[in-house]
Structure formats: structure tokens, C-alpha cells
Amino acid sequence: MSIPGHSPLAPAVERAPLADERIVVIGGGMTGHRFAARLRAQDPQGIWSLTVLGEETQQPYDRVHLSNWFSSRSAELLRLDTSVWDDPRITLVTGDKVESIDRAALTVTTASGAVIPYDRLVMATGSWAWAPRAEGRELPGVFSYRTVEDVERIAEWVALRERTLGRQVRGVVVGGGVLGLEAAAALQDLGAAATVVEFADRVMAVQLDQGGGEMLRLLVQDKGIDVRTGVGASRFQPSADGQIGSAVLSDDSTLDVDIVIFSTGIRPRDRLAREAGLAIAERGGVVVGDSCQTSDPAIWAVGECASFNDSCAGLIAPGNDMADVVVDRFLGGTRVHERKDDGTKLKGVGVDAAAFGDVNALSPGALEVSFVDPVNRRYRKLVMSDDAKVLLGGVFVGDIELY
């Protein structure tokens, strides 16, 4: 039986509130920033030091709105509140990846050779962009869609190939989820043609039901983006100059392409934790309890790298809540993390779509009420309990006013 507030695999060790302690956060992303900002706000007079170690050269930025980079071409406009780093107790280190954790010595070692001691360690390493194995995936012109560096390289590549080829660049996005659709819209904004290839039978298959996915496909195609569902990318072939030239799909059809963007899901970045001997969930991620403490009582994990109830959250809201929980615990509180369904909203595509809860009405006795307007491209669906008193889920495509 696990003790509330602790990892089910960790000793139930109560920690005193912060007192001249050294805190280290591994990860300079949104969740690491949230932790630093909340600790500073909740304990303005506290005596402690906090070091945030970021692998990217950028200061923490808003990855949720990454596609906004294309309208400004400025990473600075995506930066999260920089006043956090003005606090003399807080040090932000960028461009220096943490290579190892020494749990016995209570230190972390970075790529530059720096050895940083800690009394409490918070892992906020996030996730990495997963892509299926496919022949030719390493050809020049194949990208992920995850970081500022990714979008900068995509924009540079499209401009270069357009100049070299003297025509419109042809792009393929592998993956029709939220980020995949955003990537396709970004290609359009860069002047390229875009085709989305999705192995499932509909776009946003994780978030939408069949009807919502079909309506979204029509709306996306109305924007000039081609959509191919029910097929995957089997292999890629080079062009005459050695760059990406074509994509062979699982139905044996071939698409001529000049750029490929993979947006096929994420996986928790748990390598450091694995190598340090922390408990790892069966499907990946650092095992934590409702206090976000790991199997080591001196280490906590928050955000996409943390596995809570055998599940890693891919949204920012759970990560923010986990960061808030750890701050509260550090200051002597008893707050616990509870996983909630915060829903998903499509952004940056010029098409309205949102969903939450039990969109496929899998709950026992669930009732469905749907409204479909194919002429005006609108789809609404509510899922309720059998007595129609509890709203269990909803899908909104083309009109998200009710969301």
C-alpha cells in the first residue's frame, strides 16, 4: 500500500521546508520555467538557491504556440516571462545538457564538465519527437517539429530548395495529429504545398471521434492541404542531387516531395533517470506518486517525463500542476497531483476544432447527441450520462463556441 504523497516505490521520507537548500532542475522548458516562477512567487523571502539546466540554447519558450514563430520569425517573442531569472537566488544555464546523475554524491554532471551539487533535484526533461523507422529517413530534408531550432531549419530548407529548384516546394507531413496539422499549415505559410499522411482512419484520431475527424479532414482540405488517411510512409528515396525526393506510402503509391516533417508522437525523455537507477514505468517515464516524488526521496519528476498512474501526459496543463505540487511540497504543503482531462484545441491552422472527455461514448450507458452541418462544415457532439445529468465529453469542429 502506498503512502499518500509519495511514489509507490519510494521510502516515505518527510522533508522539512526549504532551509538554505540547493535545488537543481534538469530541463529548461515550460515546466521547468513554471517551477522556477512558482517557487519564486510562493517563497519570495526564502533562503535557497535554484539552478535550472537547459539543453537548448534558447531561454524557456512557449512550445505550445511554436507555430507562431512563422509569423514573426523571432524566437524572442515566444520566450516565457524572463523576469524570473532576475531573482539572485535563481540561475539559468542554457546550452549545457545534463549527462549524468550521481545519486550517492547528490550531483549532476553536464556536457561542459560542470559538476553541480543538489539537495533536491527536479527532473523536467520533457519528451522527444518519436518517428517510426523507415528507409531513407536520414536523407537531407527530413525534419521533426518540436523545437525552435526545428522550425528555423524548416524555414531555411524551404527557402533554399525553392531557390535551387525554381518552383514551389512540395512537402509531406507524416502524422495527422494536432502538431502535424500545424506543421502542414506552417509549410503553406512558407509557400510550400502540403500533404498530410496519417496512418489512422482520420486526422486527430486520438482526440476526435469518426464524425469529427471526417469533418476536420474536409475543412483542412478546403484550406488547400491534401490529406491522405489510412496510409503510412514506408520509405523515402533521394532526388538526383541526393536530397529527399519521394515518399513511398504503405499502399505502394508515391509522392514527389522536397521536404518531409515527422509529427508522429512523443516519448518521455527518461534516459538520465534510467541510467541513474530510478524506477521507470513499463511504457516509459519516471515513476512518480501524487507528490511527484520518484523512487529516490531526493528526486522529483514533473511534466512529460513523469509517469503518473502509468501514464505520461503530453499536455502542458498537467505539467504545470505537477510543478505547482512540487513547489507546494517543498514549502511544507500537502498538495497532490490529480490527472484531469483538460481537452485539446487545434491552433495555428485556420480551422476550429476542439474536444474533451469521452468523445467515443465508451462510458457505460453513455448518450450521444450530434449535430452535423456538411454544407457549412460544422460538427458538434455531446456525450452525456444515461440520465443526461453529467456531461462526459464533447467534440466541436468548424464551430467551437460551446467549447
Steps between C-alpha positions, in 0.01 A plus 500: 500500500648836400506792741316808364738761367782262413604288206376145553864392468661763724557502874250726675752761612355833607719795403520818703411824321786658310782634712809614313464203263634460149232413245586391147250468215603295197312647207461855373157456345155625594464278807845590632413866456167448677677344798748787527230766463270338756777442758608862467144625538404270788819556701626852424707523820621140511866414541581248227675480165352366178693399187303426182701304243376525140629300205375742235684826441169685520357631824178319597233569239136427424519170314120473491491794259811399307325557167476873583871518417414498129308827522780689675817294431605599852571254780507787747125556458440144622704544817327444829521764776869590522465689829529164676871499425548841666467336841854470644409163649428352155759410235402399147754303297426448129669286238654258749345154501499295820683175430470315829360495853704373794239417761757401762698822470187712437647659188423535130764528229446700181648469151738787574641306795331705769418302815206657681398388850141481613296436811179459299486414133203557268495324165312697232667345195181488294466276198660435163345482155454135409504387135446150360789325335491547126764462232634839394390682813849645537498669159559877491163672513338285771411683821318477832260768627578550865740788576586852387807356331273261306279777360800720419658215302170424324465861385860510381458174308181608323661827391816320381314234300270757344802694374680185387205338324341818364147387589264446789632262763294184558467394864370194680414487868498150646242505779158661505475593866487853639869577438493332159216723383681804640815396311302468176356849548851629570622354170219682324599825671852447363358471149529122471234249402405268785369145524417332830548124522322334795507127569172509696165531327460866597698808600535581871406137559595514869277799574206476256233245422438374147253773407715780636808366328323484165368855531845625596648326196257689275583831665874442474464407132295816447814688615696340215676232705472150354418227754570129458363281780533126551854495361849535643839596362695181424825643361659808350712532188756763400472743212769535233701737721485269805235688694158363595312434175204269554296320764370149441181436697368177646247466216795503253414847370781754468504871581764734355634703790765759578454505876360252753395588855438227755235564763423149616489534875729549796678281752612597853864600532589263782854393405665688787259345747553150358876530520474636854298194605168674565179303458369519142144418394435210265409737216775747585520800726629554853263344752354757740229507763250777562773720654706449181776343706695226322643178644781716644374725783734778387372505140168612352378485140247726328351544155525268202790297641297393806276193505206540735267199527695345211425793269712789371306817423572668168325827586634802687221526759590178689866599489422839652296336774784259578744790528260678735464185710876467545537865596221462755668189641836673521338775706338258743162453334301184431366566151467197272491458125180377340483422130212676325377513142570857395396449139678591178461797269648529151707815448681672217323323214215740427246229584300470823508164677488402866410198708495374858406196702336182374467596133422143389228445764673199653358562848226250596158629398642813339265704281610686185344811353646607164446792264648475151492783244697383193419812298653740753757243615388479863492204735393497863463206733426477871538182703292476817422251774194279455291739711624800296621671818876467460696627199763236420657638183465712192628549147481833315625548145441810288338680792646481849276760669366238743852388594 
